[in-house]
Amino acid sequence: NTPLISACRKGEYDIVKLLLEHDAKVDHVNKGGFSALNLACQEGYVDIAKLLIKKGANIEQAMPPYGYTALIDACKEGYTKLVEFLIEKGVDVEHGTLDGNTPLINACRKGEYDIVKLLLKHGAKVDRVNVAGFSALNVVCQEGYVDIAKLLIEEGADIEQEMPPYGYTALINACKKGYTKLVEFLIEKGVDVNHASLEGYTPLHTACITGNFDIVEILLKAGADIDAYTKKMDTPLHKACIKGNVGTVRILLERGVYLNDINEEGFTPLAIACSKGYDVISSMLLEKGADANMCNSKGITPLYNACAIGNIKMVKELLEYDRADITKLLESDIINFKKEVLELLDEKIFEIRDNGYNKYLGEYMKKVDKLDKCIENELLKYCKDDVKTEKKENVHNKKRKVSVERVERVEDRSYKMQRCL
């Protein structure tokens, strides 16, 4: 750090002037690669910058490690007057950093409206992207600067431009961040509300993930496809159920969303809600008529998911009015269900038998009997755990005690069967 660099860092105008009059090297850089002009622009010292440039300082000199120029530093820090002065001196408004961030992109990221306006007025390219593929509009929509977005679009920014690596558009970014006013503005400007990312996520998918009710409503009013699919066959309703966004689910149901779409994993929205334990959402879906018996390739149904996580309320609701076919549990593994869940399933089987064989077909009752044995075996395991330290004869007695009521019901069932025959 030369005396000149030190004086510039501290903003000592008179000292800088004196040193320059005595031939201080204006473009000398320190070990960090900083020149006097770089430091003056970082701190916003316009008068010192004028002195240095008058003495021949290189206004395009890039500072390591990222290649920041005097103009980029001024844009990042919001020094409008300094930016204006550098432009007057002929600085290249397109000279970007090593990662491709132009002065315009840097000004947009910081929300510097006046500087953005100044750069656009002097020919900054509105749709130029950095190495990562971000344009100025993409950056603005990530940060939520509505006024700057207006400026860029008025200058011809492409509102459908996709941003790598996922192909997010300005609208998707605005939805992701929850910028309601920006979403409304983009729609006013004619943005495609169904323009999906490379993975198939539409703005509506994104809004359902974040749970922003207002944006969901705005998108639906603008014509967003309520049943759009991602590449993995997820609909907006799937995404709302995954995140447990009750309000969003309610809006979609009111708008008539299809309830029984199956995603790539074979799950319906109801199955997802049951696997996550969102009993409020599962109730809403069942009330609207969601199919409680759809299963994936592994035979997993909403009832199985509810049983697996031990949500008693959900299991009761699924079994109520025979919404869920209990025998479909045979298609999956009921090992490790909680005791309370097994007892609830046991009660349901007794209820089915009490209704008699007139209501159910013989083949169905065979499945019920098979499931009954599986549940009995699982309940007996809990009995074993309770009597580990007791003698074998006591274990036998405890098992027998658990089975007494079952035996009585089985005998009663046999009597009813004979009577039916």
C-alpha positions as CSV (number, residue, x, y, z in Angstrom):
1,N,0.0,0.0,0.0
2,T,1.6,3.2,-1.2
3,P,0.9,6.6,0.5
4,L,-1.4,7.3,-2.4
5,I,-3.5,4.1,-1.9
6,S,-3.6,4.8,1.9
7,A,-4.8,8.4,1.3
8,C,-7.4,7.3,-1.2
9,R,-8.8,4.7,1.3
10,K,-9.2,7.4,3.9
11,G,-10.7,9.9,1.5
12,E,-7.9,12.5,2.1
13,Y,-8.5,14.7,-1.0
14,D,-5.7,17.2,-0.2
15,I,-3.1,14.6,0.5
16,V,-4.1,12.7,-2.7
17,K,-3.7,15.9,-4.7
18,L,-0.3,16.6,-3.2
19,L,1.0,13.1,-3.8
20,L,-0.2,13.2,-7.5
21,E,1.5,16.6,-7.9
22,H,4.7,14.9,-6.8
23,D,4.4,12.1,-9.3
24,A,2.9,9.3,-7.2
25,K,2.1,6.4,-9.5
26,V,-1.6,6.5,-10.2
27,D,-2.1,2.9,-11.3
28,H,0.1,1.2,-8.8
29,V,-1.6,-1.8,-7.2
30,N,-1.0,-3.4,-3.8
31,K,-0.5,-7.2,-3.2
32,G,-4.3,-7.6,-3.1
33,G,-4.5,-6.1,-6.6
34,F,-6.2,-2.9,-5.5
35,S,-5.4,0.4,-7.2
36,A,-6.0,3.9,-5.9
37,L,-9.0,4.3,-8.2
38,N,-10.6,1.0,-7.1
39,L,-10.4,2.0,-3.5
40,A,-11.8,5.5,-4.2
41,C,-14.8,4.0,-6.1
42,Q,-15.4,1.4,-3.3
43,E,-15.7,4.3,-0.8
44,G,-17.6,6.6,-3.1
45,Y,-15.0,9.5,-3.2
46,V,-16.1,11.2,-6.4
47,D,-13.7,14.1,-6.1
48,I,-10.7,11.8,-5.6
49,A,-11.8,9.6,-8.5
50,K,-11.8,12.8,-10.7
51,L,-8.3,13.6,-9.6
52,L,-7.0,10.1,-10.3
53,I,-8.7,9.9,-13.7
54,K,-7.4,13.4,-14.6
55,K,-3.9,12.0,-13.9
56,G,-4.5,9.1,-16.2
57,A,-5.8,6.3,-14.0
58,N,-7.1,3.3,-15.9
59,I,-10.9,3.3,-15.5
60,E,-11.1,-0.2,-16.9
61,Q,-8.6,-1.7,-14.5
62,A,-10.0,-5.0,-13.0
63,M,-9.4,-5.9,-9.4
64,P,-8.7,-9.5,-8.4
65,P,-10.0,-12.0,-7.5
66,Y,-13.3,-11.4,-9.3
67,G,-12.4,-8.7,-11.8
68,Y,-14.3,-5.8,-10.3
69,T,-13.8,-2.5,-12.1
70,A,-14.2,1.0,-10.8
71,L,-17.7,1.1,-12.4
72,I,-18.8,-2.2,-10.9
73,D,-17.6,-1.1,-7.4
74,A,-19.6,2.2,-7.8
75,C,-22.7,0.3,-8.9
76,K,-22.5,-2.2,-6.1
77,E,-22.2,0.5,-3.5
78,G,-24.9,2.7,-5.0
79,Y,-22.7,5.7,-5.8
80,T,-24.9,7.3,-8.5
81,K,-22.8,10.4,-9.0
82,L,-19.7,8.4,-9.3
83,V,-21.3,6.1,-11.9
84,E,-22.5,9.2,-13.8
85,F,-18.9,10.6,-13.8
86,L,-17.3,7.4,-14.9
87,I,-19.8,7.1,-17.8
88,E,-19.0,10.7,-18.8
89,K,-15.4,9.6,-19.0
90,G,-16.2,6.9,-21.4
91,V,-16.1,3.8,-19.2
92,D,-17.4,0.6,-20.8
93,V,-20.8,-0.1,-19.3
94,E,-20.6,-3.7,-20.5
95,H,-17.3,-4.6,-18.8
96,G,-18.2,-7.4,-16.5
97,T,-16.5,-9.4,-13.8
98,L,-14.9,-12.8,-14.4
99,D,-18.2,-14.5,-13.6
100,G,-19.9,-12.3,-16.2
101,N,-21.8,-10.0,-13.9
102,T,-22.1,-6.7,-15.7
103,P,-22.5,-3.3,-14.0
104,L,-26.2,-3.6,-14.8
105,I,-26.6,-7.0,-13.1
106,N,-24.7,-5.7,-10.1
107,A,-26.9,-2.6,-9.8
108,C,-30.0,-4.8,-10.2
109,R,-28.9,-7.1,-7.4
110,K,-28.5,-4.2,-5.0
111,G,-31.8,-2.6,-6.1
112,E,-30.1,0.7,-7.3
113,Y,-33.0,2.1,-9.4
114,D,-31.2,5.3,-10.4
115,I,-28.1,3.6,-11.4
116,V,-30.0,1.0,-13.4
117,K,-31.8,3.8,-15.2
118,L,-28.5,5.5,-15.9
119,L,-26.9,2.4,-17.3
120,L,-29.8,1.6,-19.6
121,K,-29.8,5.1,-20.9
122,H,-26.2,4.7,-21.9
123,G,-26.6,1.4,-23.7
124,A,-26.3,-1.4,-21.2
125,K,-27.6,-4.6,-22.7
126,V,-30.8,-5.6,-20.9
127,D,-30.8,-9.3,-21.6
128,R,-27.1,-10.1,-21.2
129,V,-26.5,-13.0,-18.8
130,N,-23.7,-13.9,-16.5
131,V,-21.7,-17.2,-16.5
132,A,-24.5,-18.8,-14.3
133,G,-27.1,-17.8,-16.9
134,F,-28.7,-15.0,-14.8
135,S,-30.0,-11.9,-16.6
136,A,-30.7,-8.6,-14.9
137,L,-34.5,-9.4,-14.9
138,N,-33.9,-12.8,-13.3
139,V,-31.9,-11.1,-10.6
140,V,-34.5,-8.4,-10.0
141,C,-37.3,-11.0,-9.7
142,Q,-35.3,-12.9,-7.1
143,E,-34.9,-9.8,-5.1
144,G,-38.4,-8.4,-5.7
145,Y,-37.6,-5.0,-7.1
146,V,-40.9,-4.2,-9.0
147,D,-39.8,-0.7,-10.1
148,I,-36.6,-2.0,-11.6
149,A,-38.4,-4.8,-13.3
150,K,-40.6,-2.2,-14.9
151,L,-37.6,-0.4,-16.2
152,L,-36.0,-3.5,-17.7
153,I,-39.2,-4.7,-19.3
154,E,-39.8,-1.2,-20.8
155,E,-36.3,-1.5,-22.3
156,G,-37.3,-4.8,-23.9
157,A,-36.2,-7.5,-21.3
158,D,-37.4,-11.0,-22.2
159,I,-40.0,-11.9,-19.6
160,E,-39.9,-15.6,-20.7
161,Q,-36.1,-15.9,-20.4
162,E,-35.1,-19.1,-18.6
163,M,-32.4,-19.2,-16.0
164,P,-30.2,-22.3,-15.7
165,P,-29.7,-24.8,-14.3
166,Y,-33.5,-25.5,-13.8
167,G,-35.0,-23.1,-16.4
168,Y,-36.7,-20.8,-13.9
169,T,-38.4,-17.8,-15.5
170,A,-38.9,-14.4,-13.9
171,L,-42.4,-15.4,-12.9
172,I,-41.3,-18.6,-11.2
173,N,-38.7,-16.7,-9.3
174,A,-41.2,-14.1,-8.2
175,C,-43.6,-16.9,-7.1
176,K,-40.8,-18.7,-5.3
177,K,-39.9,-15.6,-3.3
178,G,-43.6,-14.6,-2.7
179,Y,-43.4,-11.2,-4.4
180,T,-47.2,-10.7,-5.0
181,K,-46.9,-7.3,-6.6
182,L,-44.2,-8.4,-9.0
183,V,-46.3,-11.5,-10.0
184,E,-49.2,-9.2,-10.7
185,F,-47.0,-6.8,-12.8
186,L,-45.5,-9.7,-14.9
187,I,-49.0,-11.0,-15.6
188,E,-50.1,-7.5,-16.7
189,K,-47.2,-7.6,-19.1
190,G,-48.5,-10.8,-20.7
191,V,-46.2,-13.4,-19.1
192,D,-47.1,-17.0,-19.8
193,V,-48.5,-18.3,-16.5
194,N,-48.0,-21.9,-17.6
195,H,-44.4,-21.6,-18.7
196,A,-42.8,-24.5,-16.9
197,S,-39.2,-25.1,-15.8
198,L,-37.0,-27.9,-17.2
199,E,-38.4,-30.2,-14.4
200,G,-41.9,-29.2,-15.3
201,Y,-42.6,-26.9,-12.5
202,T,-45.1,-24.2,-13.4
203,P,-45.5,-20.9,-11.4
204,L,-48.6,-22.5,-9.8
205,H,-46.5,-25.5,-8.6
206,T,-44.0,-23.1,-7.1
207,A,-46.7,-21.0,-5.4
208,C,-48.3,-24.2,-3.9
209,I,-44.9,-25.2,-2.5
210,T,-44.4,-21.9,-0.8
211,G,-48.0,-21.7,0.3
212,N,-48.7,-18.2,-0.8
213,F,-52.5,-18.1,-1.0
214,D,-52.6,-14.7,-2.7
215,I,-50.3,-15.7,-5.5
216,V,-52.2,-19.0,-6.0
217,E,-55.4,-17.1,-6.4
218,I,-53.8,-14.6,-8.8
219,L,-52.3,-17.3,-11.0
220,L,-55.6,-19.3,-11.1
221,K,-57.5,-16.1,-12.1
222,A,-54.9,-15.5,-14.9
223,G,-55.6,-19.0,-16.3
224,A,-52.9,-21.2,-14.7
225,D,-53.5,-24.9,-15.4
226,I,-54.7,-26.3,-12.0
227,D,-53.9,-29.9,-13.0
228,A,-50.5,-29.3,-14.6
229,Y,-47.9,-32.1,-14.3
230,T,-44.2,-31.9,-13.5
231,K,-41.8,-34.4,-15.1
232,K,-42.4,-36.6,-12.0
233,M,-46.2,-36.4,-12.6
234,D,-46.8,-34.2,-9.5
235,T,-49.7,-31.8,-9.7
236,P,-50.0,-28.5,-7.8
237,L,-52.3,-30.4,-5.3
238,H,-49.5,-33.0,-4.8
239,K,-47.1,-30.2,-3.9
240,A,-49.5,-28.4,-1.6
241,C,-50.1,-31.7,0.2
242,I,-46.4,-32.5,0.5
243,K,-45.8,-29.1,2.2
244,G,-48.9,-29.4,4.3
245,N,-50.3,-26.0,3.1
246,V,-53.9,-26.3,4.3
247,G,-55.0,-22.9,2.8
248,T,-53.5,-23.7,-0.6
249,V,-55.2,-27.1,-0.7
250,R,-58.6,-25.4,0.2
251,I,-58.2,-23.0,-2.7
252,L,-57.4,-25.8,-5.1
253,L,-60.4,-27.8,-3.9
254,E,-62.7,-24.9,-4.3
255,R,-61.5,-24.4,-7.9
256,G,-62.4,-28.1,-8.7
257,V,-58.9,-29.6,-8.9
258,Y,-58.8,-33.3,-9.8
259,L,-58.3,-35.3,-6.6
260,N,-56.9,-38.7,-7.7
261,D,-53.9,-38.0,-9.9
262,I,-51.0,-40.4,-9.3
263,N,-47.4,-39.2,-9.4
264,E,-44.3,-41.1,-10.4
265,E,-44.1,-42.9,-7.0
266,G,-47.7,-44.0,-7.4
267,F,-49.1,-41.7,-4.7
268,T,-52.3,-39.6,-4.8
269,P,-52.5,-36.3,-2.9
270,L,-54.5,-38.2,-0.2
271,A,-51.8,-40.9,0.2
272,I,-49.2,-38.1,0.6
273,A,-51.3,-36.3,3.2
274,C,-51.7,-39.6,5.1
275,S,-48.0,-40.3,5.0
276,K,-47.1,-36.9,6.4
277,G,-49.8,-37.0,9.1
278,Y,-51.7,-34.0,7.8
279,D,-55.1,-35.1,9.1
280,V,-56.8,-31.7,8.4
281,I,-55.8,-32.0,4.7
282,S,-56.8,-35.7,4.5
283,S,-60.2,-34.8,6.0
284,M,-60.7,-32.1,3.3
285,L,-59.8,-34.5,0.5
286,L,-62.1,-37.3,1.8
287,E,-65.0,-34.8,2.1
288,K,-64.5,-33.9,-1.5
289,G,-64.5,-37.5,-2.6
290,A,-60.9,-38.5,-2.8
291,D,-60.4,-42.3,-3.5
292,A,-59.1,-43.9,-0.4
293,N,-58.3,-47.2,-2.0
294,M,-55.8,-46.2,-4.8
295,C,-52.4,-47.8,-4.2
296,N,-49.0,-47.7,-5.8
297,S,-47.0,-50.7,-7.3
298,K,-46.0,-51.8,-3.7
299,G,-49.7,-52.0,-2.6
300,I,-49.4,-48.9,-0.3
301,T,-52.7,-47.2,0.2
302,P,-53.6,-44.0,2.2
303,L,-54.8,-46.3,5.0
304,Y,-51.4,-48.1,5.1
305,N,-49.6,-44.7,5.3
306,A,-51.9,-43.6,8.2
307,C,-51.3,-46.9,10.0
308,A,-47.6,-46.8,9.5
309,I,-47.2,-43.4,11.2
310,G,-49.7,-44.3,13.9
311,N,-52.2,-41.5,13.3
312,I,-55.3,-42.9,15.0
313,K,-57.6,-40.0,14.0
314,M,-56.7,-40.5,10.4
315,V,-57.1,-44.3,10.5
316,K,-60.5,-43.9,12.1
317,E,-61.6,-41.4,9.4
318,L,-60.4,-43.7,6.6
319,L,-62.3,-46.7,8.0
320,E,-65.4,-44.7,8.7
321,Y,-68.3,-45.5,6.3
322,D,-66.0,-48.1,4.6
323,R,-64.1,-45.3,2.8
324,A,-61.0,-47.5,2.8
325,D,-60.9,-51.2,2.1
326,I,-59.2,-52.7,5.0
327,T,-58.3,-55.9,3.1
328,K,-55.9,-53.9,0.9
329,L,-53.5,-53.9,3.8
330,L,-52.8,-57.5,2.8
331,E,-50.9,-56.1,-0.3
332,S,-48.3,-54.5,2.0
333,D,-46.5,-55.4,5.2
334,I,-48.3,-54.6,8.5
335,I,-45.2,-55.3,10.6
336,N,-44.3,-52.6,13.2
337,F,-47.8,-51.0,13.3
338,K,-48.5,-49.6,16.8
339,K,-50.6,-51.6,19.2
340,E,-53.3,-49.0,19.2
341,V,-53.5,-49.1,15.4
342,L,-53.7,-52.9,15.4
343,E,-56.5,-52.8,18.0
344,L,-58.4,-50.3,15.8
345,L,-58.1,-52.6,12.8
346,D,-59.1,-55.5,14.9
347,E,-62.3,-53.6,16.0
348,K,-63.1,-52.9,12.3
349,I,-62.8,-56.6,11.5
350,F,-65.2,-57.5,14.3
351,E,-67.5,-54.9,12.9
352,I,-67.4,-56.4,9.4
353,R,-68.2,-59.8,10.9
354,D,-71.0,-58.5,13.0
355,N,-72.6,-57.1,9.8
356,G,-72.9,-60.7,8.7
357,Y,-72.2,-62.6,5.5
358,N,-75.3,-61.2,3.8
359,K,-73.5,-57.8,3.3
360,Y,-70.1,-59.1,2.1
361,L,-69.2,-61.6,-0.5
362,G,-67.5,-64.9,0.4
363,E,-64.2,-64.0,-1.3
364,Y,-64.0,-60.7,0.6
365,M,-64.6,-62.5,3.9
366,K,-61.7,-64.8,3.1
367,K,-59.4,-61.8,2.8
368,V,-60.8,-60.5,6.1
369,D,-60.0,-63.8,7.8
370,K,-56.5,-63.7,6.4
371,L,-55.9,-60.2,7.6
372,D,-57.5,-61.1,10.9
373,K,-54.8,-63.8,11.4
374,C,-52.0,-61.3,10.5
375,I,-53.3,-58.8,13.0
376,E,-53.7,-61.4,15.7
377,N,-50.0,-62.5,15.2
378,E,-48.9,-58.9,15.5
379,L,-50.9,-58.3,18.7
380,L,-49.5,-61.5,20.2
381,K,-46.0,-60.1,19.6
382,Y,-46.9,-57.1,21.8
383,C,-48.1,-59.6,24.4
384,K,-44.7,-61.4,24.3
385,D,-42.9,-58.1,24.8
386,D,-45.1,-57.5,27.9
387,V,-44.2,-60.8,29.5
388,K,-40.6,-61.4,28.5
389,T,-39.5,-61.9,32.1
390,E,-42.4,-64.1,33.2
391,K,-42.5,-67.9,33.0
392,K,-43.7,-69.8,29.9
393,E,-46.9,-70.9,31.5
394,N,-47.8,-67.3,32.3
395,V,-47.0,-66.3,28.7
396,H,-49.4,-68.9,27.5
397,N,-52.1,-67.7,29.8
398,K,-51.7,-64.1,28.7
399,K,-51.9,-65.1,25.0
400,R,-55.0,-67.0,25.8
401,K,-56.5,-64.0,27.6
402,V,-55.9,-61.8,24.5
403,S,-57.6,-64.4,22.3
404,V,-60.7,-65.2,24.4
405,E,-62.9,-62.5,22.8
406,R,-61.6,-63.4,19.3
407,V,-62.6,-67.0,19.8
408,E,-66.1,-66.0,20.9
409,R,-66.5,-63.9,17.9
410,V,-65.2,-66.6,15.6
411,E,-67.7,-69.0,17.0
412,D,-70.5,-66.5,16.6
413,R,-69.4,-66.0,13.0
414,S,-69.6,-69.7,12.4
415,Y,-73.1,-69.8,13.7
416,K,-74.1,-66.9,11.5
417,M,-72.5,-68.6,8.5
418,Q,-74.5,-71.8,9.1
419,R,-77.7,-69.9,9.5
420,C,-77.0,-68.1,6.2
421,L,-76.3,-71.3,4.4
